Amino acid sequence: MVVLGRIAAPFGVQGWLHIQVFGDDPQTWKVIEHWYASREADAPATRWSLLEPDGFKLQTKGPVIRFRGYPDRTAAEALVGFYLAVPKQDLPDTGEGEYYWGDLVGLEVTNLQGQRLGRVERLMETGANDVLVVRDAVAGTDKAVERLIPFVSAVVKTVDQEAGRLSVDWDFQW
C-alpha cells in the first residue's frame, strides 16, 4: 500500500472529507476507483479497509472526497484520522524525476564525498518543501543519528531506485 494522505476533517454536511495530502499532485487521484483506510499508516495489507469513492473535488485548501456508505457529516466523521492508501499498481505512473514517497523509504543515502548518512526512514511535508528523515545507527550503541535533508534538486543529486541509493550534497556533520 502507498499512503497518500490522512482524513483531516469533515467538509460540509453531505459526507465530504478534507484530505491532508502526503506528497504532490492530488489532481491525478480522480481516477482512483478503490481507496483503503487504516488507523495505522504502516499497517499490514490485511488491516486496510476498502472504501469506494462517491466523489472527489479539488478545493483551494486541498482535495475533498466522499465515500459510498458515508452519506452525511455524522457518518463521515467516523473516518477522521484514518490514513488513506492505494495499492501501488493502482497509482498513475510517475514522470521523469518524480517519486512516490514510499519509493524513497529505505534508500541508502550518501553524500558527494561518499560518506554514508543513513537510510531514508520517512518523509515529511514542511510547507516549503518535502524533507527526507534519514537515520543512521551509531556503531556500538543502540542510538541513532537523525538527519533532516530537504528533498530539493539543489540537495538531492541522484536517486537510483534500482540500486537502492540516493546521493545528496550534504555535509556529514549537519
Backbone as CSV, one residue per row, in Angstrom:
resi,resn,N_x,N_y,N_z,CA_x,CA_y,CA_z,C_x,C_y,C_z
1,MET,0.830,-1.180,0.000,0.000,0.000,0.000,0.879,1.248,0.000
2,VAL,0.417,2.245,-0.726,1.084,3.537,-0.741,0.158,4.537,-0.055
3,VAL,0.609,5.079,1.053,-0.198,6.037,1.810,-0.138,7.379,1.100
4,LEU,-1.314,7.902,0.735,-1.392,9.176,0.020,-1.763,10.337,0.923
5,GLY,-2.392,10.040,2.057,-2.789,11.127,2.942,-3.540,10.607,4.142
6,ARG,-4.144,11.552,4.833,-4.895,11.235,6.038,-6.178,12.059,6.040
7,ILE,-7.264,11.471,6.495,-8.523,12.195,6.563,-8.440,13.177,7.718
8,ALA,-8.589,14.468,7.378,-8.333,15.525,8.360,-9.587,16.007,9.074
9,ALA,-10.676,16.225,8.325,-11.868,16.827,8.932,-13.040,16.718,7.965
10,PRO,-14.254,16.771,8.496,-15.424,16.814,7.605,-15.455,18.121,6.827
11,PHE,-16.135,18.087,5.687,-16.304,19.272,4.844,-17.769,19.335,4.441
12,GLY,-18.491,20.233,5.043,-19.920,20.348,4.738,-20.746,19.291,5.453
13,VAL,-21.991,19.122,4.979,-22.923,18.218,5.661,-23.285,16.990,4.828
14,GLN,-22.700,16.866,3.625,-23.076,15.774,2.730,-22.053,14.641,2.671
15,GLY,-21.248,14.488,3.717,-20.324,13.365,3.796,-18.950,13.608,3.195
16,TRP,-18.664,14.825,2.768,-17.351,15.135,2.206,-16.313,15.260,3.322
17,LEU,-15.058,14.911,2.980,-13.962,14.929,3.947,-12.728,15.600,3.351
18,HIS,-12.059,16.432,4.145,-10.767,17.011,3.755,-9.697,15.935,3.861
19,ILE,-8.754,15.961,2.920,-7.610,15.049,2.964,-6.345,15.857,3.209
20,GLN,-5.585,15.461,4.220,-4.242,16.010,4.422,-3.335,15.231,3.478
21,VAL,-2.781,15.905,2.498,-2.032,15.261,1.424,-0.590,15.004,1.841
22,PHE,-0.107,13.780,1.587,1.296,13.433,1.797,1.944,13.328,0.417
23,GLY,2.457,14.398,-0.101,3.082,14.379,-1.416,2.441,15.376,-2.350
24,ASP,2.704,15.200,-3.618,2.268,16.157,-4.625,1.181,15.594,-5.536
25,ASP,0.566,16.500,-6.266,-0.314,16.225,-7.386,-1.555,15.386,-7.077
26,PRO,-2.371,15.808,-6.116,-3.593,15.049,-5.841,-4.618,15.107,-6.961
27,GLN,-4.449,15.992,-7.950,-5.418,16.031,-9.041,-5.418,14.735,-9.849
28,THR,-4.323,13.973,-9.823,-4.288,12.697,-10.537,-5.071,11.615,-9.798
29,TRP,-5.481,11.897,-8.564,-6.190,10.898,-7.771,-7.642,10.716,-8.197
30,LYS,-8.140,11.563,-9.061,-9.533,11.477,-9.509,-9.854,10.116,-10.112
31,VAL,-8.860,9.478,-10.694,-9.091,8.213,-11.397,-9.032,6.996,-10.476
32,ILE,-8.667,7.177,-9.226,-8.549,6.044,-8.303,-9.945,5.536,-7.948
33,GLU,-10.185,4.269,-8.211,-11.510,3.681,-8.001,-11.684,3.046,-6.633
34,HIS,-10.593,2.628,-6.020,-10.671,1.962,-4.719,-9.613,2.538,-3.792
35,TRP,-10.057,3.005,-2.660,-9.174,3.536,-1.622,-9.216,2.564,-0.447
36,TYR,-8.187,2.617,0.370,-8.133,1.784,1.565,-7.838,2.676,2.762
37,ALA,-8.448,2.367,3.890,-8.295,3.187,5.091,-7.812,2.328,6.258
38,SER,-6.959,2.928,7.087,-6.460,2.257,8.289,-6.086,3.312,9.316
39,ARG,-6.190,2.968,10.580,-5.762,3.876,11.655,-4.246,3.995,11.722
40,GLU,-3.538,3.004,11.153,-2.077,2.986,11.208,-1.506,3.064,9.797
41,ALA,-0.587,3.996,9.575,-0.001,4.175,8.249,0.818,2.968,7.804
42,ASP,1.408,2.258,8.762,2.261,1.121,8.408,1.594,-0.231,8.668
43,ALA,0.271,-0.230,8.672,-0.475,-1.472,8.923,-0.244,-2.471,7.788
44,PRO,-0.252,-3.771,8.110,-0.134,-4.767,7.043,-1.373,-4.703,6.130
45,ALA,-1.242,-5.204,4.926,-2.303,-5.117,3.918,-3.645,-5.663,4.418
46,THR,-3.608,-6.651,5.288,-4.850,-7.259,5.788,-5.637,-6.342,6.721
47,ARG,-5.019,-5.259,7.204,-5.685,-4.364,8.156,-6.183,-3.074,7.513
48,TRP,-6.228,-3.039,6.183,-6.757,-1.881,5.457,-8.171,-2.218,4.984
49,SER,-9.103,-1.297,5.161,-10.499,-1.492,4.762,-10.776,-0.773,3.452
50,LEU,-11.476,-1.448,2.562,-11.812,-0.900,1.259,-12.867,0.193,1.370
51,LEU,-12.637,1.309,0.678,-13.609,2.392,0.573,-13.771,2.732,-0.908
52,GLU,-15.026,2.918,-1.332,-15.265,3.295,-2.727,-15.647,4.761,-2.793
53,PRO,-14.937,5.533,-3.620,-15.238,6.963,-3.699,-16.592,7.220,-4.359
54,ASP,-17.250,8.246,-3.859,-18.527,8.677,-4.415,-18.397,10.127,-4.899
55,GLY,-17.178,10.625,-4.942,-16.908,11.974,-5.414,-15.542,12.413,-4.962
56,PHE,-14.908,13.244,-5.779,-13.585,13.776,-5.476,-13.515,15.164,-6.088
57,LYS,-13.111,16.155,-5.290,-13.006,17.531,-5.781,-11.741,18.173,-5.223
58,LEU,-11.185,19.071,-6.015,-10.059,19.870,-5.538,-10.601,21.212,-5.074
59,GLN,-10.315,21.559,-3.839,-10.715,22.837,-3.266,-9.461,23.687,-3.078
60,THR,-9.628,24.953,-2.744,-8.468,25.816,-2.563,-7.577,25.346,-1.416
61,LYS,-8.144,24.691,-0.415,-7.354,24.204,0.722,-7.000,22.723,0.581
62,GLY,-7.104,22.189,-0.613,-6.755,20.797,-0.842,-7.944,19.975,-1.279
63,PRO,-7.715,18.672,-1.516,-8.787,17.813,-2.013,-9.789,17.432,-0.930
64,VAL,-11.013,17.186,-1.398,-12.054,16.615,-0.540,-12.597,15.393,-1.256
65,ILE,-13.036,14.431,-0.470,-13.523,13.178,-1.019,-14.758,12.740,-0.240
66,ARG,-15.623,11.997,-0.932,-16.800,11.409,-0.279,-16.789,9.923,-0.636
67,PHE,-17.155,9.086,0.331,-17.157,7.642,0.125,-18.565,7.074,0.206
68,ARG,-18.831,6.044,-0.602,-20.115,5.335,-0.537,-20.293,4.771,0.862
69,GLY,-21.502,4.880,1.372,-21.793,4.366,2.703,-21.612,5.397,3.808
70,TYR,-21.168,6.590,3.441,-20.978,7.685,4.396,-21.700,8.916,3.840
71,PRO,-23.039,8.891,3.892,-23.846,9.884,3.173,-23.941,11.270,3.808
72,ASP,-23.534,11.386,5.077,-23.682,12.694,5.728,-22.490,12.953,6.649
73,ARG,-22.473,14.142,7.207,-21.357,14.563,8.051,-21.155,13.630,9.246
74,THR,-22.234,13.246,9.896,-22.133,12.392,11.080,-21.470,11.064,10.740
75,ALA,-21.878,10.433,9.650,-21.285,9.157,9.245,-19.816,9.346,8.851
76,ALA,-19.536,10.418,8.108,-18.179,10.667,7.620,-17.196,10.968,8.755
77,GLU,-17.687,11.582,9.830,-16.805,11.902,10.962,-16.128,10.669,11.535
78,ALA,-16.720,9.505,11.362,-16.121,8.265,11.866,-14.799,7.939,11.167
79,LEU,-14.562,8.537,10.001,-13.335,8.272,9.247,-12.198,9.250,9.548
80,VAL,-12.486,10.310,10.286,-11.455,11.309,10.584,-10.286,10.648,11.323
81,GLY,-9.086,10.934,10.856,-7.876,10.363,11.452,-7.359,9.134,10.731
82,PHE,-8.163,8.537,9.864,-7.715,7.363,9.128,-6.733,7.765,8.033
83,TYR,-5.745,6.909,7.795,-4.829,7.083,6.674,-5.498,6.522,5.432
84,LEU,-5.214,7.137,4.289,-5.747,6.672,3.013,-4.605,6.163,2.150
85,ALA,-4.808,5.004,1.548,-3.771,4.397,0.726,-4.405,3.698,-0.462
86,VAL,-3.578,3.376,-1.427,-3.991,2.568,-2.571,-2.858,1.610,-2.896
87,PRO,-3.187,0.472,-3.517,-2.109,-0.415,-3.965,-1.265,0.307,-5.010
88,LYS,0.020,0.083,-4.985,0.926,0.796,-5.889,0.519,0.633,-7.352
89,GLN,0.047,-0.550,-7.733,-0.300,-0.780,-9.135,-1.507,0.046,-9.586
90,ASP,-2.269,0.598,-8.640,-3.433,1.426,-8.988,-3.077,2.905,-9.140
91,LEU,-1.844,3.268,-8.838,-1.433,4.667,-8.929,-1.005,5.031,-10.341
92,PRO,-1.211,6.290,-10.719,-0.696,6.729,-12.019,0.832,6.636,-12.031
93,ASP,1.400,6.392,-13.201,2.858,6.347,-13.321,3.449,7.710,-12.991
94,THR,4.655,7.692,-12.438,5.345,8.947,-12.141,6.121,9.389,-13.368
95,GLY,6.351,10.680,-13.481,7.135,11.226,-14.574,8.614,11.177,-14.255
96,GLU,9.419,11.622,-15.199,10.870,11.676,-15.013,11.206,12.561,-13.819
97,GLY,11.992,12.053,-12.886,12.392,12.824,-11.714,11.305,12.936,-10.655
98,GLU,10.221,12.179,-10.781,9.142,12.172,-9.789,9.129,10.830,-9.074
99,TYR,8.779,10.865,-7.785,8.800,9.641,-6.980,7.651,9.670,-5.997
100,TYR,7.102,8.517,-5.721,6.191,8.401,-4.591,7.054,8.289,-3.341
101,TRP,6.561,8.857,-2.241,7.334,8.827,-1.003,7.752,7.402,-0.656
102,GLY,6.848,6.477,-0.817,7.141,5.084,-0.479,8.295,4.505,-1.280
103,ASP,8.553,5.055,-2.481,9.673,4.583,-3.298,11.015,5.033,-2.719
104,LEU,10.997,6.083,-1.916,12.235,6.627,-1.349,12.579,6.024,0.009
105,VAL,11.561,5.570,0.732,11.785,4.998,2.058,12.645,3.736,1.926
106,GLY,13.703,3.689,2.733,14.601,2.543,2.726,15.848,2.737,1.878
107,LEU,15.874,3.771,1.033,17.062,4.002,0.216,18.237,4.426,1.095
108,GLU,19.426,3.950,0.746,20.637,4.351,1.455,21.070,5.718,0.932
109,VAL,21.435,6.601,1.852,21.808,7.964,1.489,23.302,8.165,1.715
110,THR,23.967,8.663,0.667,25.377,9.025,0.775,25.538,10.459,0.272
111,ASN,26.579,11.122,0.784,26.844,12.481,0.296,27.821,12.412,-0.877
112,LEU,28.146,13.570,-1.450,29.010,13.621,-2.630,30.442,13.185,-2.330
113,GLN,30.804,13.167,-1.048,32.130,12.697,-0.649,32.141,11.180,-0.414
114,GLY,31.004,10.525,-0.616,30.906,9.083,-0.449,30.647,8.637,0.973
115,GLN,30.367,9.563,1.877,30.101,9.204,3.268,28.653,8.753,3.418
116,ARG,28.464,7.647,4.118,27.119,7.128,4.360,26.439,7.977,5.424
117,LEU,25.234,8.466,5.107,24.473,9.288,6.054,23.351,8.507,6.722
118,GLY,22.995,7.343,6.185,21.939,6.524,6.754,20.940,6.090,5.705
119,ARG,19.746,5.723,6.177,18.658,5.295,5.280,17.464,6.220,5.468
120,VAL,16.727,6.397,4.388,15.513,7.199,4.469,14.494,6.413,5.298
121,GLU,14.111,6.984,6.427,13.130,6.340,7.306,11.712,6.742,6.921
122,ARG,11.554,8.022,6.554,10.248,8.544,6.156,10.464,9.912,5.538
123,LEU,9.398,10.506,5.071,9.429,11.876,4.570,8.407,12.679,5.327
124,MET,8.609,13.984,5.347,7.606,14.845,5.961,7.456,16.098,5.111
125,GLU,6.265,16.634,5.166,5.953,17.840,4.417,6.080,19.024,5.365
126,THR,6.806,20.059,4.930,7.015,21.213,5.799,6.303,22.468,5.318
127,GLY,5.723,22.418,4.148,5.101,23.600,3.572,5.994,24.185,2.503
128,ALA,7.263,24.388,2.813,8.203,24.917,1.825,8.644,23.816,0.862
129,ASN,8.950,22.648,1.393,9.374,21.506,0.577,9.287,20.247,1.420
130,ASP,9.377,19.104,0.749,9.403,17.835,1.460,10.792,17.636,2.061
131,VAL,10.861,16.872,3.151,12.115,16.643,3.860,12.305,15.148,4.066
132,LEU,13.507,14.666,3.730,13.874,13.278,3.996,14.289,13.165,5.456
133,VAL,13.744,12.193,6.163,14.178,11.899,7.525,15.095,10.684,7.398
134,VAL,16.401,10.926,7.597,17.423,9.905,7.393,17.986,9.504,8.745
135,ARG,17.985,8.200,9.028,18.510,7.691,10.308,19.727,6.819,10.033
136,ASP,20.705,6.975,10.917,21.926,6.190,10.820,22.290,5.695,12.209
137,ALA,22.424,4.391,12.361,22.777,3.805,13.657,24.196,4.206,14.040
138,VAL,24.401,4.498,15.318,25.727,4.814,15.846,26.364,3.490,16.257
139,ALA,27.479,3.168,15.627,28.151,1.886,15.854,28.420,1.638,17.336
140,GLY,28.122,0.412,17.775,28.407,0.005,19.145,27.415,0.513,20.181
141,THR,26.340,1.170,19.738,25.329,1.674,20.675,23.941,1.333,20.144
142,ASP,22.952,1.642,20.960,21.574,1.458,20.500,20.973,2.804,20.075
143,LYS,21.848,3.778,19.826,21.415,5.117,19.434,21.527,5.299,17.926
144,ALA,20.859,6.346,17.433,20.913,6.662,16.015,20.983,8.175,15.833
145,VAL,21.611,8.569,14.736,21.654,9.976,14.341,20.510,10.190,13.352
146,GLU,19.772,11.255,13.558,18.686,11.577,12.622,19.051,12.860,11.896
147,ARG,18.974,12.813,10.576,19.262,13.984,9.751,18.005,14.363,8.983
148,LEU,17.725,15.650,8.911,16.601,16.159,8.126,17.191,16.819,6.891
149,ILE,16.939,16.221,5.727,17.556,16.678,4.484,16.458,17.125,3.519
150,PRO,16.505,18.375,3.071,15.474,18.856,2.141,15.468,18.045,0.846
151,PHE,14.295,17.666,0.402,14.176,16.933,-0.863,13.955,17.947,-1.984
152,VAL,15.031,18.627,-2.338,15.029,19.636,-3.397,16.211,19.356,-4.322
153,SER,16.103,19.801,-5.570,17.133,19.488,-6.561,18.504,20.055,-6.207
154,ALA,18.565,21.134,-5.450,19.861,21.696,-5.051,20.595,20.781,-4.082
155,VAL,19.882,19.893,-3.396,20.485,18.998,-2.408,20.524,17.557,-2.916
156,VAL,19.395,17.056,-3.410,19.318,15.666,-3.884,19.848,15.622,-5.313
157,LYS,20.962,14.932,-5.501,21.624,14.918,-6.806,21.214,13.735,-7.668
158,THR,21.120,12.548,-7.078,20.686,11.375,-7.850,19.804,10.485,-6.980
159,VAL,18.847,9.858,-7.630,18.015,8.837,-6.998,18.100,7.610,-7.890
160,ASP,18.646,6.529,-7.355,18.772,5.281,-8.101,17.976,4.220,-7.355
161,GLN,16.701,4.104,-7.722,15.823,3.162,-7.026,16.283,1.723,-7.207
162,GLU,16.743,1.382,-8.405,17.172,0.002,-8.651,18.344,-0.389,-7.771
163,ALA,19.282,0.525,-7.563,20.442,0.250,-6.714,20.141,0.505,-5.244
164,GLY,19.007,1.155,-4.949,18.642,1.431,-3.565,19.439,2.555,-2.939
165,ARG,19.845,3.552,-3.775,20.707,4.625,-3.287,20.176,5.999,-3.674
166,LEU,20.563,6.959,-2.851,20.231,8.358,-3.070,21.478,9.155,-2.723
167,SER,21.896,10.062,-3.612,23.092,10.863,-3.390,22.689,12.307,-3.132
168,VAL,23.296,12.915,-2.101,22.939,14.279,-1.716,24.178,15.156,-1.532
169,ASP,23.991,16.449,-1.754,25.026,17.434,-1.470,24.759,17.927,-0.044
170,TRP,25.314,17.182,0.923,25.015,17.420,2.336,26.218,17.024,3.164
171,ASP,26.621,17.861,4.075,27.797,17.597,4.899,27.491,16.526,5.945
172,PHE,28.460,15.686,6.222,28.303,14.615,7.212,28.001,15.155,8.598
173,GLN,28.510,16.354,8.904,28.330,16.933,10.241,26.992,17.637,10.455
174,TRP,26.211,17.832,9.392,24.947,18.554,9.524,23.864,17.684,10.079
